[in-house]
Amino acid sequence: MSEHLTESAIGQTTLAWCPTCARMSKHRVDRVAVGSHAGKPGPCLEHGPKNNLTKDQQQRRERERQKELFP
């Protein structure tokens, strides 16, 4: 069963189990549903910004980084 948090916690961070990290890590608190007054742990914040990017965006950023390192 998922953990429900209060409405005031939405947008804050909380500790929750992350299956990818295999440990307790920081997660953003998201609203459960539109119009709901409850929150739940959202995505893990410790994976870094790469998880929020598409593969094309990741490749583009890597190419730009390589150009900066090796002009």
SULRA-V472078 format. One record per residue. N is the residue number from 1. OMEGA is omega in whole degrees, 0 to 359 (none if undefined). D_FIRST is the distance of its C-alpha to the first C-alpha in whole Angstrom. Layout:
n/omega/d_first
N/OMEGA/D_FIRST
N/OMEGA/D_FIRST
This chain:
n/omega/d_first
1/182/0
2/181/4
3/175/7
4/182/9
5/182/13
6/180/16
7/181/18
8/180/21
9/182/19
10/181/19
11/178/21
12/176/21
13/178/19
14/174/17
15/178/16
16/179/13
17/177/13
18/180/15
19/179/15
20/179/19
21/184/20
22/178/18
23/175/18
24/180/17
25/181/18
26/177/19
27/174/17
28/177/18
29/180/16
30/176/16
31/182/16
32/180/13
33/178/16
34/180/20
35/181/21
36/177/18
37/181/18
38/177/14
39/177/14
40/178/11
41/180/12
42/184/14
43/178/17
44/181/18
45/184/21
46/178/23
47/182/24
48/185/27
49/183/28
50/181/29
51/181/25
52/182/26
53/173/29
54/180/30
55/178/32
56/179/35
57/178/35
58/180/34
59/180/37
60/179/39
61/179/38
62/177/39
63/179/42
64/179/43
65/178/42
66/178/45
67/178/47
68/181/47
69/184/47
70/184/50
71/none/52
